[in-house]
Amino acid sequence: MLNKKHWVLLASAGSLALTGMTTAQADTLEDTRSNGAVQCGVSDGLPGFSSPDDQGNWQGLDVDVCRAVAAAVLGDSEAVDYISLNAVERFTALQSGEVDVLSRNTTWTTTRDTTLGLNFTGVSFYDGIGFMINRDLGVGSAKELDGAAICVQSGTTTELNVADYFRANDMQFDPIVFDTSEQTVGGYQAGRCDVLTSDTSQLAALRIQLDNPKGSMILPEIISKEPLGPVVRQGDDTWFNIVKWSLFAMINAEEYGLNSANVDDMLSSEDPNIARILGQGDNYGEAMGLEADWAYNIIKQVGNYGESFDRNVGMDSPLEIERGVNALWTEGGIQYAPPIR
Amino acid sequence: MIHNQDMIPQQPAPRSTIGPLAWMRANLFSGPINSVFTLLGLYVLYLLLVPTIQWAFINADWIGTSRDDCSGEGACWVFVNARFTQFIYGLYPREELWRGNIVFAGFAILIAWLAIPRLPYKRWVAIFALTAFPVIAYVLLHGGYFDLPRVPTHRWGGLMLTLILAVVGMVGALPIGIVLALGRRSNMPIVKSFCVVFIEFWRGVPLITVLFMASVMLPLFLPSELSVDRLIRALIGITLFQSAYMAEVIRGGLQAIPKGQEEAAAALGMTYWKRTALIVMPQTLKMMIPGIVNTFISLFKDTTLVMIIGLFDLLGIVQAALSDSRWLGFSLEGYVFAAFMFWIFCFSMSRYSQYLERKLHTGHKR
């Protein structure tokens, strides 16, 4: 007769067998093709990164990664099912197969990369803690902030990082701590502090909510590392490559001057780098199971990295975030993609 | 002896006892303390109302398409205006909205038919509303049949999703609650202990936990082929959770029915089911209308919790809209709109329940 212990063993063996089965069958590319849409997990609302516009279409830098993958795999950047996920359930949704790409302002850290059964495919936005100041102060660099009163949200890593930065640079500051981001903005607006600190992507969104956004500016220094990027499940290297190279294709396109407007003219370009990106001649997508025009589709339908940046978070958007470290390596930033060849 | 044969003609009541002035004197200024409090109350009301009305109506901006159309002096209803379709239907595809409209219209007609006493065939309409209508609504909204394009549930949202969650929760929770309440009073030990365990389990965990379990833990246990749609998971969670509360409300009503009622019915030779359906339940439900509607209203508001599992109900879609970088900073307008919509539905439920109580009143109230 089976006792309780046996039942537990049997049950776990059964569930293992089931999970084993699903892992063995995992061919995300094939599933995506038969489904006709990329299952993409995005944030449930983050200005500039993913939010629905007035027409109900998802927009943002994170959303453009989903669209790039859809353009590469299915040739149609609109063939995406957006699943909005909150911070807690995002990894579960990816592990359980509810989404195949997680593009939700997720910071790349060792723990997440090694213990969750997930792989980060690259960095779509180098975020980090920055400072917003009143223009009237006449300060141009964070190094000049000695003795400043700084509004900061409590319980965040921001508080610690700011303290570290000031100690490392041998400066004093007066922390003014608030509970929520709204209160922090309120405190800054009311003049309780000279400086407001938060992640740079957040600072831009907070700045718009001020009565006089033009009166404040974001300093160029970023004092901590928050690399945000798309994530996929471990165990399907083809899919990992597709997501990774979709982002790289956008960055390469900007480097070689390809954009959604000129990509058709560039098809006849003599430059071998451009010809390789656009799949004229050899097909570099073949090993990933893609058509030769995979990168062409991305550039034509989504645009290059710079276009996406400017449109969603950069100077063409209300957020007006400077390129800063997110500029290409050729222009003083650190966005760098391995070559397509 | 002088004797007046004529009746004294009827006189109007003295000036000082009728009309608004007298009412005010009796109710607002009946003494120095009351007068002071009245004036104080009026002053507070003035302080609150004037800026509110100025913000919401006089200085507000109504027409436009972007934030540039807002002066910033009062409320910017342009934001709600531009997003109105989204607040009602969520991210449902624009060209398929007629499907949502048909379901809305059908729902409104059925509710009105059941609520207006003069209209005939109530029984058939009720049967239709509970059986055929959900199927029709699902086929229309979800599509995939009869050449209708498929609209996956993660694109449903806004008021439509709130109503779906609330209505399915209410319609599911009431019968399950009745069965559980009867089971808990049953003499059969297995039935009774099952009901007690069920009710105490679901009442003992917060709804947020239930939704989290359904959306975060469940997918990990099930293989991906067996994954259940997250809307269905939320619906099941909400229904089971609310049915436990409903069961206790109904049990309270059952306990208030004198034992003689059931004994008399038994003496007439009625079976258990006849006694319950014809004698006990009608009295219980009638008596428990306030409690039942209370549970319904709290269920309606609890549906906003699905926001934490990434479903865009009315409140969720308002928050998502607030994160559009083109509309940052209009949170007050968004939340006021959401609160107003919730108030309309909760208040109508409350008014209808009061009407129902008056209509069914047979002198049982003490």
Interface residues (C-beta under 8 A of the other chain):
Chain A: S15 L18 T19 M21 T22 D44 G45 L46 P47 G48 S51 P52 D53 D54 Q55 G56 Q59 D81 Y82 I83 S84 L85 N86 V88 E89 T92 A93 Q95 S96 G97 E98 E182 A205 I208 Q209 N312 V313 S317 P318 L319
Chain B: T65 A82 R83 T85 Q86 G90 L91 Y92 P93 R94 P152 H154 F212 S215 V216 M217 P219 L220 F221 L222 P223 S224 E225 S227 R230 M307 I308 I309 G310 F312 G316 I317 Q319 A320 A321 L322 S323 D324 S325 R326 L328 G329 S331
